[in-house]
């Protein structure tokens, strides 16, 4: 009896402790919400980590709120559950404020920024801003930027980009660029409307990163074994792999809709497996499909934005590093490479690498999507799903052969293009001599011959690409027909509506990775060619550095004339 009373007393203390924790959490959430409102009213923002923490805590509070609602719906009412449900409201308020709160300035000395639409109205002399503006808004408004600075006066500082102070919601939806687009819709944009380029996107910054990474690669592996790919990965690999998280979120949420379609169609068809699903649950599945599509869209937009931004950084860095290398090369090495190939390195190879950067994650993404789709098809159709997998495995050697042939055509095209560019550069440099000696007809004939060789290589590559595109486009059709035929032949179960709709949705999702995976393999092979070309160029011999203040070994002497 005494032990039972002691156990009951311990249980009561545990309940009181949990209620105290819930009460403390409720008060802390109220204080945090009040602090967030005060900061928002004062025009200041909390730290980025605090905002992310508030959003994550709001999501966890939503899960606890759902559990509390389920418990209250079952009649298990208690003060602890009521406190848990009530703490969700301030948590939701703090999370919402953190989601839409703008970023804080990196330094307090930064002047407040204004939108391009406000600049347009201020430049046009809006009376509402001149007369009816409130004092608080007048304090937040920035002074007008002079269009042309006077002589002797310092130039006005560039506008701060809207991305610098955009909130998390604005970064996800790209609404921070809306004011600039609105101003461009009303009138032609001017120089002061365009915000300043951030330091991370400048050509000098990215070229410095790539140059330092190449020097480190040479010091680590030696000049002959250095790899341009290793240097590029050391310079931009962290940003590149950080973008993979958005791609992973997109790939996971792609397969939410097929699973929900199976549930909804089964509920409509009256299957026994969905007998416990209520009407509200079915509507909840439909709402979940909409939310999954929204999350997928946001993640995919962020992934491609970061990918194309990284591509521009890589392109600017390669062009600058190649140009600097050309200035430091010896005369023999510069003559060995020629002006045409050097220009090709700066423009064509840099552009090819930059265009491929946003799609490089597609290799593992395609394999992941194919793996998830095949496993879901197996859960729906059984062993018949492996028919499509067998066709894909059988087509892999064909894809590898096509990729190798595509690399051969790419080398031929690049070689012919380098020859044409080199010849045209020589013609432009010696155009006066050509006009003086009337060498235009033979020179034009030689240029046309070089162009004909390039067009022949391009035509053969395009014809081969057409055949390979047909084979890759027909692969999903072969997979679908083989899978359904095998299911009808070996499965004793009928092909019901939920199985058919889910399978067709999964086959549609498999179409993109099936078509994209060979292209990704070909793109990687093409990039390997460009990486080897740049590695060979950057490994060429350079001039020995000579300090400007170095003393001469033998000072010159003046001799009197004889």
VEXNUKOL-921600 format. One record per residue (C-alpha): residue number from 0; x, y, z. Coordinates in nm, 4 decimals, padded with zeros to 6 digits. Each point is the difference from the previous one (the first is absolute). Example, Ala and Ser with C-alpha at 12.3 -4.5 7.8 and 13.67 -1.06 7.14 Angstrom:
2
PT   i        x        y        z
PT   0  01.2300 -00.4500  00.7800
PT   1  00.1370  00.3440 -00.0660
! end
This chain:
562
PT   i        x        y        z
PT   0  00.0000  00.0000  00.0000
PT   1  00.2792  00.2362  00.0893
PT   2  00.1852 -00.0876 -00.3223
PT   3 -00.3139  00.0643 -00.2060
PT   4 -00.0501  00.3368  00.1713
PT   5  00.3613  00.0884 -00.0675
PT   6 -00.0434 -00.0974 -00.3668
PT   7 -00.3154  00.2104 -00.0244
PT   8  00.1826  00.2954  00.1570
PT   9  00.2845 -00.0427 -00.2499
PT  10 -00.2494 -00.0126 -00.2893
PT  11 -00.1658  00.3180  00.1282
PT  12  00.3355  00.1751  00.0175
PT  13  00.0721 -00.1094 -00.3569
PT  14 -00.3328  00.1405 -00.1209
PT  15  00.0589  00.3266  00.1835
PT  16  00.3488  00.0235 -00.1465
PT  17 -00.1344 -00.0561 -00.3544
PT  18 -00.2712  00.2616  00.0563
PT  19  00.2648  00.2441  00.1224
PT  20  00.2048 -00.0660 -00.3148
PT  21 -00.3042  00.0591 -00.2201
PT  22 -00.0821  00.3192  00.1892
PT  23  00.3600  00.1221 -00.0303
PT  24 -00.0041 -00.0801 -00.3724
PT  25 -00.3253  00.1906 -00.0429
PT  26  00.1418  00.3068  00.1789
PT  27  00.3279 -00.0168 -00.1941
PT  28 -00.1853 -00.0177 -00.3301
PT  29 -00.2094  00.3006  00.0994
PT  30  00.3144  00.1952  00.0922
PT  31  00.1708 -00.0978 -00.3242
PT  32 -00.3047  00.1040 -00.2046
PT  33 -00.0118  00.3363  00.1782
PT  34  00.3728  00.0508 -00.0602
PT  35 -00.0394 -00.0862 -00.3689
PT  36 -00.2864  00.2475 -00.0344
PT  37  00.2057  00.2716  00.1710
PT  38  00.2988 -00.0642 -00.2255
PT  39 -00.2218  00.0059 -00.3084
PT  40 -00.1543  00.3308  00.1079
PT  41  00.3444  00.1501  00.0643
PT  42  00.1273 -00.1104 -00.3424
PT  43  00.2580 -00.2395  00.1385
PT  44  00.0298 -00.3708 -00.0596
PT  45  00.1150 -00.2858  00.2136
PT  46  00.2920 -00.2224 -00.0958
PT  47 -00.0430 -00.2449 -00.2834
PT  48  00.0629 -00.3015  00.2214
PT  49 -00.2683  00.1204  00.2439
PT  50 -00.2508  00.0319 -00.2826
PT  51  00.0743 -00.3478 -00.1299
PT  52 -00.0324 -00.1337  00.3536
PT  53 -00.3392  00.1676  00.0409
PT  54 -00.1268 -00.1493 -00.3260
PT  55  00.1189 -00.3492  00.0954
PT  56 -00.1496  00.0343  00.3480
PT  57 -00.3315  00.1095 -00.1525
PT  58 -00.0060 -00.3151 -00.2133
PT  59  00.0669 -00.2164  00.3074
PT  60 -00.2688  00.1875  00.1903
PT  61 -00.2410 -00.0755 -00.2847
PT  62  00.0665 -00.3729  00.0449
PT  63 -00.0630  00.0257  00.3753
PT  64 -00.3139  00.2023 -00.0714
PT  65 -00.1301 -00.2742 -00.2292
PT  66  00.0635 -00.2640  00.2665
PT  67 -00.1764  00.2155  00.2585
PT  68 -00.3017  00.0454 -00.2273
PT  69 -00.0234 -00.3749 -00.0541
PT  70  00.0147 -00.0596  00.3761
PT  71 -00.2622  00.2664  00.0669
PT  72 -00.2220 -00.1474 -00.2732
PT  73  00.0136 -00.3350  00.1800
PT  74 -00.1252  00.1623  00.3190
PT  75  00.3302  00.0009  00.1885
PT  76 -00.0129  00.3572  00.1238
PT  77  00.2622  00.1214  00.2471
PT  78  00.1767  00.3280  00.0849
PT  79  00.3196 -00.1392 -00.1503
PT  80 -00.1639 -00.0575 -00.3374
PT  81 -00.1651  00.3409  00.0098
PT  82  00.3359  00.1684  00.0668
PT  83  00.1613 -00.2008 -00.2804
PT  84 -00.2729  00.1079 -00.2429
PT  85  00.0086  00.3627  00.1155
PT  86  00.3782  00.0270 -00.0412
PT  87 -00.0409 -00.0660 -00.3704
PT  88 -00.1491  00.3447 -00.0672
PT  89  00.2988  00.2110  00.1162
PT  90  00.2355 -00.2521 -00.1583
PT  91 -00.1845  00.0416 -00.3286
PT  92  00.0127  00.3789  00.0361
PT  93  00.3768  00.0016  00.0676
PT  94  00.0640 -00.2395 -00.2877
PT  95 -00.2090  00.2087 -00.2402
PT  96  00.1772  00.3208  00.1016
PT  97  00.3373 -00.1694 -00.0438
PT  98 -00.1019 -00.1229 -00.3436
PT  99 -00.0899  00.3485 -00.1264
PT 100  00.2505  00.2062  00.2005
PT 101  00.2637  00.1708 -00.2191
PT 102  00.3690 -00.0639  00.0403
PT 103  00.1962  00.2288  00.2293
PT 104  00.2686  00.2294 -00.1341
PT 105  00.3539 -00.1293  00.0316
PT 106  00.1067  00.3387  00.1407
PT 107 -00.1962  00.2718  00.1691
PT 108  00.1655  00.2606 -00.2180
PT 109 -00.1750 -00.1250 -00.3101
PT 110 -00.2523  00.2476 -00.1312
PT 111 -00.3581 -00.1219 -00.0319
PT 112 -00.0854 -00.1262 -00.3442
PT 113 -00.2949  00.0854 -00.2146
PT 114 -00.1789 -00.1883 -00.2711
PT 115  00.0185  00.0845 -00.3653
PT 116 -00.3726  00.0723 -00.0029
PT 117  00.0497  00.2568  00.2796
PT 118  00.2873  00.1529 -00.1964
PT 119 -00.2265  00.0295 -00.3012
PT 120 -00.2727  00.1767  00.1953
PT 121  00.2503  00.2249  00.1750
PT 122  00.1648  00.0917 -00.3279
PT 123 -00.3410  00.0821 -00.1484
PT 124 -00.0805  00.2207  00.2993
PT 125 -00.2902 -00.1849  00.1606
PT 126 -00.1973  00.2446  00.2184
PT 127 -00.1065 -00.2806  00.2272
PT 128  00.3585 -00.0541  00.1044
PT 129  00.0824  00.3690  00.0271
PT 130 -00.3031  00.1054  00.2034
PT 131 -00.1787 -00.2988  00.1454
PT 132  00.2951 -00.2077  00.1088
PT 133  00.0102 -00.0930  00.3656
PT 134  00.3065  00.0852  00.2148
PT 135  00.0828 -00.3682  00.0513
PT 136 -00.0108 -00.0632 -00.3741
PT 137  00.2032  00.3119 -00.0662
PT 138  00.2683 -00.1297  00.2345
PT 139  00.0101 -00.3308 -00.1886
PT 140  00.0190  00.1665 -00.3426
PT 141  00.3429  00.0353 -00.1563
PT 142  00.1301  00.3279 -00.1442
PT 143 -00.0228  00.0220 -00.3797
PT 144  00.3068 -00.1196 -00.1867
PT 145  00.1472  00.2518 -00.2439
PT 146 -00.0119 -00.1172 -00.3582
PT 147  00.3288  00.1698 -00.0949
PT 148  00.2455  00.1019  00.2766
PT 149  00.1480  00.3463 -00.0150
PT 150  00.3677  00.0480 -00.0763
PT 151  00.2131 -00.0569  00.3066
PT 152 -00.2824 -00.1636  00.1976
PT 153  00.0209 -00.3676  00.0963
PT 154 -00.2273 -00.2353 -00.1910
PT 155 -00.3182 -00.1066  00.1704
PT 156  00.0090 -00.3468  00.1562
PT 157 -00.1717 -00.2716 -00.2056
PT 158 -00.3405 -00.1276  00.0984
PT 159 -00.0085 -00.2933  00.2315
PT 160 -00.1521 -00.3088 -00.1564
PT 161 -00.3404 -00.1064  00.1239
PT 162  00.1420 -00.3449  00.0594
PT 163  00.2283  00.1380  00.2714
PT 164 -00.2916  00.0750  00.2345
PT 165 -00.2658 -00.2363 -00.1354
PT 166 -00.1929 -00.2143  00.2441
PT 167 -00.0039 -00.3769 -00.0133
PT 168 -00.3388  00.0011 -00.1752
PT 169  00.1236  00.2597 -00.2479
PT 170  00.3091 -00.2073 -00.0763
PT 171 -00.2125 -00.3093 -00.0586
PT 172 -00.2464  00.1751 -00.2312
PT 173  00.2460  00.2496 -00.1599
PT 174 -00.2321  00.2865  00.0874
PT 175  00.3030  00.2165  00.0861
PT 176  00.0436  00.0685 -00.3718
PT 177 -00.3627  00.1063 -00.0464
PT 178  00.0611  00.3722  00.0508
PT 179  00.2680  00.0046 -00.2704
PT 180 -00.2279 -00.1848 -00.2422
PT 181 -00.2855  00.2369  00.0789
PT 182  00.2190  00.3018 -00.0725
PT 183  00.1186 -00.1568 -00.3256
PT 184 -00.3585 -00.0575 -00.1065
PT 185 -00.0827  00.3694  00.0351
PT 186  00.3151  00.1523 -00.1483
PT 187  00.3452 -00.0915 -00.1309
PT 188  00.2368 -00.0853  00.2821
PT 189  00.2912  00.2303  00.0709
PT 190  00.3424 -00.0659  00.1470
PT 191 -00.0959  00.1098  00.3510
PT 192 -00.2944 -00.2411  00.0007
PT 193  00.2224 -00.3060 -00.0329
PT 194  00.1381 -00.1118  00.3382
PT 195  00.3677 -00.0533  00.0603
PT 196  00.1497 -00.3417 -00.0609
PT 197  00.0784 -00.1903  00.3162
PT 198  00.3578 -00.0858  00.0845
PT 199 -00.0627 -00.3733 -00.0376
PT 200 -00.1205  00.0477 -00.3590
PT 201  00.2810  00.2285 -00.1194
PT 202  00.2446 -00.1247 -00.2623
PT 203  00.3037  00.1071  00.2029
PT 204 -00.1122 -00.1946  00.3076
PT 205 -00.0756 -00.3230 -00.1882
PT 206  00.3130  00.0266 -00.2126
PT 207  00.2027  00.0372  00.3189
PT 208 -00.1622 -00.3129  00.1431
PT 209  00.0708 -00.2029 -00.3134
PT 210  00.3573  00.1285 -00.0291
PT 211  00.0756 -00.0815  00.3637
PT 212 -00.1563 -00.3454 -00.0414
PT 213  00.2110 -00.0662 -00.3110
PT 214  00.3177  00.1079  00.1817
PT 215 -00.0903 -00.2337  00.2830
PT 216 -00.0656 -00.2826 -00.2460
PT 217  00.3394  00.0535 -00.1625
PT 218  00.1754  00.0115  00.3377
PT 219 -00.1764 -00.3158  00.1181
PT 220  00.0236 -00.2212 -00.3112
PT 221  00.2723  00.1612 -00.2085
PT 222 -00.0212  00.1954 -00.3218
PT 223 -00.0320 -00.3057 -00.2262
PT 224 -00.2628 -00.1839  00.2077
PT 225 -00.2136  00.3004  00.0908
PT 226 -00.3643 -00.0147 -00.1026
PT 227 -00.2202  00.2960 -00.0843
PT 228 -00.3019 -00.1965  00.1200
PT 229  00.1585 -00.0338  00.3443
PT 230  00.0721  00.3722  00.0134
PT 231 -00.3557  00.0901 -00.1075
PT 232 -00.1443 -00.2380  00.2595
PT 233  00.2205  00.1490  00.2719
PT 234 -00.1111  00.3519 -00.0931
PT 235 -00.3740 -00.0536 -00.0560
PT 236 -00.0718 -00.3481  00.1361
PT 237 -00.1520  00.1120  00.3300
PT 238 -00.2610  00.2194 -00.1673
PT 239 -00.0612 -00.2694 -00.2619
PT 240 -00.0693 -00.2772  00.2502
PT 241 -00.2087  00.2289  00.2207
PT 242 -00.2432  00.0313 -00.2920
PT 243 -00.0471 -00.3777  00.0037
PT 244 -00.2292  00.0320  00.3031
PT 245 -00.2607  00.1852 -00.2055
PT 246  00.0207 -00.2637 -00.2715
PT 247 -00.0444 -00.2758  00.2571
PT 248 -00.3118  00.1687  00.1416
PT 249 -00.1419  00.0306 -00.3512
PT 250  00.0683 -00.3661 -00.0802
PT 251 -00.1619 -00.1212  00.3212
PT 252 -00.3147  00.2104 -00.0352
PT 253 -00.0447 -00.1087 -00.3624
PT 254 -00.1163 -00.3411  00.1219
PT 255 -00.2443  00.1306  00.2589
PT 256 -00.2742  00.0510 -00.2604
PT 257  00.0068 -00.3598 -00.1375
PT 258 -00.0397 -00.1366  00.3517
PT 259 -00.2890  00.2373  00.0710
PT 260 -00.1597 -00.0781 -00.3384
PT 261 -00.0054 -00.3667  00.0967
PT 262 -00.1780  00.0872  00.3249
PT 263 -00.2544  00.2377 -00.1576
PT 264 -00.0872 -00.2259 -00.2948
PT 265 -00.0311 -00.2954  00.2356
PT 266 -00.2352  00.2024  00.2207
PT 267 -00.2132  00.1025 -00.2995
PT 268  00.0002 -00.3582 -00.1325
PT 269 -00.1106 -00.1309  00.3384
PT 270  00.2954 -00.2309  00.0619
PT 271  00.0132 -00.1844  00.3274
PT 272  00.3512  00.1304  00.0659
PT 273 -00.1365  00.3552  00.0234
PT 274 -00.3099 -00.0826  00.2042
PT 275  00.1289  00.1876  00.3041
PT 276  00.0590  00.3232 -00.1927
PT 277 -00.2634  00.2654  00.0703
PT 278 -00.1199  00.2731 -00.2328
PT 279  00.2081  00.2540  00.1902
PT 280  00.3054 -00.2226 -00.0369
PT 281 -00.0543 -00.0183 -00.3763
PT 282 -00.0184  00.3806 -00.0201
PT 283  00.3119  00.0115  00.2145
PT 284  00.1800 -00.2223 -00.2518
PT 285 -00.1047  00.2362 -00.2798
PT 286  00.1316  00.2978  00.1992
PT 287  00.3227 -00.1923  00.0667
PT 288  00.0431 -00.0488 -00.3762
PT 289 -00.0218  00.3775 -00.0466
PT 290  00.2485  00.0669  00.2815
PT 291  00.2416 -00.2620 -00.1357
PT 292 -00.0116  00.1629 -00.3443
PT 293  00.0676  00.3409  00.1571
PT 294  00.2982 -00.1275  00.1975
PT 295  00.1318 -00.1725 -00.3118
PT 296 -00.0350  00.3194 -00.2035
PT 297  00.1752  00.2151  00.2623
PT 298  00.2864 -00.2472  00.0389
PT 299  00.0476 -00.0355 -00.3759
PT 300  00.0000  00.3781 -00.0472
PT 301  00.2648  00.0470  00.2674
PT 302  00.2095 -00.2812 -00.1456
PT 303  00.0079  00.1431 -00.3517
PT 304  00.0556  00.3532  00.1293
PT 305  00.3057 -00.1102  00.1923
PT 306  00.1155 -00.2179 -00.2892
PT 307 -00.0152  00.2748 -00.2622
PT 308  00.1577  00.2476  00.2409
PT 309  00.2881 -00.2400  00.0571
PT 310  00.0291 -00.0476 -00.3758
PT 311  00.0430  00.3739 -00.0501
PT 312  00.2649  00.0089  00.2739
PT 313  00.1904 -00.2869 -00.1583
PT 314 -00.0196  00.1561 -00.3458
PT 315  00.1337  00.3351  00.1197
PT 316  00.2773 -00.1681  00.1990
PT 317  00.1149 -00.2204 -00.2888
PT 318  00.0110  00.2921 -00.2436
PT 319  00.2070  00.2095  00.2405
PT 320  00.2401 -00.2821  00.0937
PT 321  00.0578 -00.0965 -00.3647
PT 322  00.0679  00.3631 -00.0936
PT 323  00.2477  00.0413  00.2873
PT 324  00.1720 -00.3237 -00.0999
PT 325  00.0336  00.1185 -00.3601
PT 326  00.1785  00.3138  00.1212
PT 327  00.2488 -00.2017  00.2084
PT 328  00.0801 -00.2640 -00.2629
PT 329  00.3266 -00.0072 -00.1893
PT 330  00.0038  00.1016 -00.3635
PT 331  00.0641 -00.3590 -00.1109
PT 332 -00.2958 -00.1373  00.1942
PT 333 -00.2284  00.2784 -00.1167
PT 334  00.0957 -00.0691 -00.3601
PT 335 -00.0491 -00.3734  00.0561
PT 336 -00.3581  00.0448  00.1192
PT 337 -00.0919  00.2873 -00.2303
PT 338 -00.2443  00.2852  00.0449
PT 339 -00.3005 -00.1984 -00.1243
PT 340  00.0148 -00.2794  00.2595
PT 341  00.0629  00.2502  00.2797
PT 342 -00.3125  00.1932 -00.1000
PT 343 -00.1833 -00.3320 -00.0207
PT 344  00.1064 -00.0832  00.3577
PT 345 -00.1296  00.3345  00.1249
PT 346 -00.3340 -00.0110 -00.1823
PT 347 -00.1047 -00.3442 -00.1222
PT 348  00.1431 -00.2251  00.2726
PT 349 -00.0947  00.2417  00.2764
PT 350 -00.3548  00.0284 -00.1375
PT 351 -00.0324 -00.3775 -00.0355
PT 352  00.1040 -00.0580  00.3617
PT 353 -00.2260  00.2803  00.1245
PT 354 -00.3006 -00.1364 -00.1912
PT 355  00.0586 -00.3491  00.1386
PT 356  00.0404  00.0957  00.3667
PT 357 -00.3764  00.0265  00.0791
PT 358 -00.0602 -00.3525 -00.1340
PT 359  00.2929 -00.1926  00.1488
PT 360 -00.2062 -00.1153  00.2990
PT 361 -00.2280 -00.1716 -00.2485
PT 362  00.2236 -00.3092 -00.0075
PT 363 -00.0663 -00.1134  00.3559
PT 364 -00.3470  00.1559 -00.0110
PT 365 -00.1029 -00.2142 -00.2980
PT 366  00.1295 -00.3156  00.1686
PT 367 -00.1832  00.0894  00.3216
PT 368 -00.3267  00.0678 -00.1823
PT 369  00.0273 -00.3243 -00.1949
PT 370  00.0681 -00.1934  00.3191
PT 371 -00.2960  00.1495  00.1887
PT 372 -00.2338 -00.0407 -00.2992
PT 373  00.1012 -00.3641 -00.0485
PT 374 -00.0544 -00.0813  00.3690
PT 375 -00.3432  00.1660 -00.0060
PT 376 -00.0905 -00.1852 -00.3198
PT 377  00.1015 -00.3270  00.1672
PT 378 -00.2313  00.0752  00.2915
PT 379 -00.2853  00.0630 -00.2474
PT 380  00.0595 -00.2514 -00.2820
PT 381  00.2247 -00.2569  00.1633
PT 382  00.2766 -00.1766 -00.1986
PT 383 -00.1313  00.1470 -00.3269
PT 384  00.1689  00.3277  00.0944
PT 385  00.3398 -00.1593 -00.0630
PT 386 -00.0782 -00.0272 -00.3709
PT 387  00.0533  00.3730 -00.0381
PT 388  00.3131 -00.0187  00.2152
PT 389  00.1379 -00.2746 -00.2239
PT 390 -00.0546  00.2128 -00.3097
PT 391  00.1774  00.2942  00.1616
PT 392  00.2971 -00.2193  00.1001
PT 393  00.0138 -00.1455 -00.3510
PT 394  00.0112  00.3496 -00.1489
PT 395  00.2904  00.1169  00.2167
PT 396  00.2738 -00.1431 -00.2293
PT 397 -00.1715  00.1682 -00.2944
PT 398 -00.0027  00.3293  00.1909
PT 399  00.3702 -00.0336  00.0814
PT 400  00.0832 -00.0668 -00.3665
PT 401 -00.2098  00.2964 -00.1059
PT 402  00.1798  00.2181  00.2542
PT 403  00.3424 -00.1042 -00.1297
PT 404 -00.0997  00.0685 -00.3599
PT 405 -00.1377  00.3369  00.1068
PT 406  00.3346  00.0825  00.1613
PT 407  00.1778 -00.0833 -00.3278
PT 408 -00.2301  00.2343 -00.1919
PT 409  00.0523  00.2683  00.2634
PT 410  00.3784 -00.0208 -00.0369
PT 411 -00.0290  00.0310 -00.3759
PT 412 -00.2287  00.3007  00.0312
PT 413  00.2294  00.1725  00.2514
PT 414  00.3082 -00.0686 -00.2146
PT 415 -00.1673  00.1405 -00.3115
PT 416 -00.1298  00.2989  00.1943
PT 417  00.3434  00.0782  00.1424
PT 418  00.1486 -00.0055 -00.3505
PT 419 -00.2643  00.2354 -00.1352
PT 420  00.0309  00.2447  00.2906
PT 421  00.3795 -00.0013 -00.0254
PT 422 -00.0135  00.0737 -00.3743
PT 423 -00.2512  00.2805  00.0431
PT 424  00.2140  00.1551  00.2759
PT 425  00.3039 -00.0040 -00.2278
PT 426 -00.2049  00.1550 -00.2823
PT 427 -00.1219  00.2803  00.2247
PT 428  00.3525  00.0709  00.1246
PT 429  00.1448  00.0166 -00.3527
PT 430 -00.2933  00.1555 -00.1809
PT 431  00.2149  00.2890 -00.1246
PT 432  00.2441 -00.2348 -00.1674
PT 433 -00.2873 -00.1901 -00.1580
PT 434 -00.1442  00.3174 -00.1461
PT 435  00.3410  00.1229 -00.1123
PT 436  00.0913 -00.3159 -00.1935
PT 437 -00.3594 -00.0754 -00.1127
PT 438 -00.0057 -00.3386  00.1736
PT 439 -00.3740  00.0118  00.0776
PT 440 -00.1133 -00.2817 -00.2378
PT 441  00.2482 -00.2699  00.1159
PT 442 -00.0447  00.1008  00.3650
PT 443 -00.3800 -00.0137 -00.0320
PT 444  00.0277 -00.3405 -00.1649
PT 445  00.2116 -00.1279  00.2886
PT 446 -00.2477  00.1364  00.2578
PT 447 -00.2870 -00.1657 -00.1849
PT 448  00.1906 -00.3280 -00.0072
PT 449  00.0523  00.0161  00.3768
PT 450 -00.3670  00.0814  00.0477
PT 451 -00.1002 -00.2902 -00.2256
PT 452  00.2025 -00.2397  00.2147
PT 453 -00.1703  00.1349  00.3126
PT 454 -00.3468 -00.0245 -00.1575
PT 455  00.0693 -00.3581 -00.1067
PT 456  00.0943 -00.0944  00.3571
PT 457 -00.3073  00.1801  00.1356
PT 458 -00.2277 -00.1764 -00.2506
PT 459  00.1300 -00.3445  00.0880
PT 460 -00.0320  00.0726  00.3702
PT 461 -00.3563  00.1262 -00.0452
PT 462 -00.1035 -00.3088 -00.2028
PT 463  00.1456 -00.2315  00.2605
PT 464 -00.1725  00.2010  00.2722
PT 465 -00.3337 -00.0410 -00.1794
PT 466  00.0298 -00.3790 -00.0071
PT 467  00.1045 -00.0144  00.3652
PT 468 -00.2849  00.2326  00.0999
PT 469 -00.2500 -00.2304 -00.1741
PT 470  00.1336 -00.3041  00.1824
PT 471 -00.0066  00.1776  00.3372
PT 472 -00.3493  00.1389 -00.0623
PT 473 -00.1363 -00.3449 -00.0812
PT 474  00.1441 -00.1565  00.3173
PT 475 -00.2902  00.1011  00.2326
PT 476 -00.2527 -00.1445 -00.2453
PT 477  00.1871 -00.3312 -00.0085
PT 478  00.0122 -00.0045  00.3809
PT 479 -00.3758  00.0653  00.0359
PT 480 -00.1057 -00.2626 -00.2559
PT 481  00.2309 -00.2667  00.1409
PT 482 -00.1122  00.0598  00.3594
PT 483 -00.3754 -00.0175 -00.0683
PT 484  00.0414 -00.3014 -00.2301
PT 485  00.1929 -00.1917  00.2643
PT 486 -00.2524  00.0958  00.2701
PT 487 -00.2906 -00.1298 -00.2127
PT 488  00.1902 -00.3216 -00.0701
PT 489  00.1227 -00.1016  00.3461
PT 490 -00.2193  00.1785  00.2567
PT 491 -00.3267 -00.1661  00.1122
PT 492 -00.1348  00.3346  00.1252
PT 493 -00.1908  00.2281 -00.2370
PT 494  00.1336  00.3392 -00.1021
PT 495 -00.2167  00.2295  00.2151
PT 496 -00.0437  00.3750 -00.0359
PT 497  00.2314  00.0920  00.2929
PT 498  00.2764 -00.2206 -00.1414
PT 499 -00.0440  00.1334 -00.3525
PT 500 -00.0073  00.3689  00.0971
PT 501  00.2914 -00.0337  00.2411
PT 502  00.2057 -00.1974 -00.2503
PT 503 -00.0653  00.2490 -00.2802
PT 504  00.1006  00.2853  00.2295
PT 505  00.3213 -00.1786  00.0926
PT 506  00.0741 -00.0780 -00.3653
PT 507 -00.0470  00.3687 -00.0804
PT 508  00.2440  00.0911  00.2759
PT 509  00.2478 -00.2565 -00.1293
PT 510 -00.0062  00.1526 -00.3466
PT 511  00.2147  00.2987  00.0994
PT 512  00.2848 -00.1925  00.1708
PT 513 -00.0004 -00.2577 -00.2798
PT 514  00.0389  00.2737 -00.2606
PT 515  00.2297  00.2157  00.2104
PT 516  00.2488 -00.2594  00.1255
PT 517  00.1644 -00.0627 -00.3410
PT 518  00.0186  00.3758 -00.0557
PT 519  00.1675  00.0398  00.3375
PT 520  00.2550 -00.2670 -00.0899
PT 521  00.0696  00.1743 -00.3310
PT 522  00.0295  00.3373  00.1768
PT 523  00.2538 -00.1382  00.2463
PT 524  00.2067 -00.1447 -00.2868
PT 525 -00.0091  00.3348 -00.1806
PT 526  00.1064  00.1761  00.3194
PT 527  00.2910 -00.2385  00.0414
PT 528  00.1271  00.1161 -00.3396
PT 529 -00.0190  00.3657  00.1064
PT 530  00.1655 -00.0756  00.3339
PT 531  00.2906 -00.1745 -00.1716
PT 532  00.0432  00.2910 -00.2428
PT 533  00.0068  00.2530  00.2831
PT 534  00.2358 -00.2171  00.2043
PT 535  00.2441 -00.0188 -00.2896
PT 536 -00.0161  00.3752 -00.0549
PT 537  00.0423  00.0981  00.3654
PT 538  00.2923 -00.2428  00.0373
PT 539  00.1989  00.1739 -00.2749
PT 540  00.3323  00.1650  00.0794
PT 541 -00.0094  00.3554  00.1327
PT 542  00.2430  00.2884  00.0039
PT 543  00.2164  00.0315  00.3090
PT 544 -00.1323  00.2787  00.2243
PT 545  00.2263  00.3058  00.0091
PT 546 -00.0496  00.2541  00.2830
PT 547 -00.0097  00.3589 -00.1122
PT 548  00.2498  00.1089  00.2649
PT 549  00.2546 -00.2797 -00.0712
PT 550  00.3535  00.1343 -00.0583
PT 551  00.1703 -00.0683 -00.3309
PT 552  00.2847 -00.2524 -00.0007
PT 553  00.2290  00.2235 -00.2124
PT 554 -00.0865  00.3689  00.0049
PT 555  00.0356  00.1622 -00.3417
PT 556  00.3053  00.2194 -00.0620
PT 557  00.0199  00.3027 -00.2268
PT 558  00.2847  00.0059 -00.2519
PT 559  00.1153  00.3189 -00.1668
PT 560 -00.0472  00.0068 -00.3758
PT 561  00.3059 -00.0908 -00.2042
! end
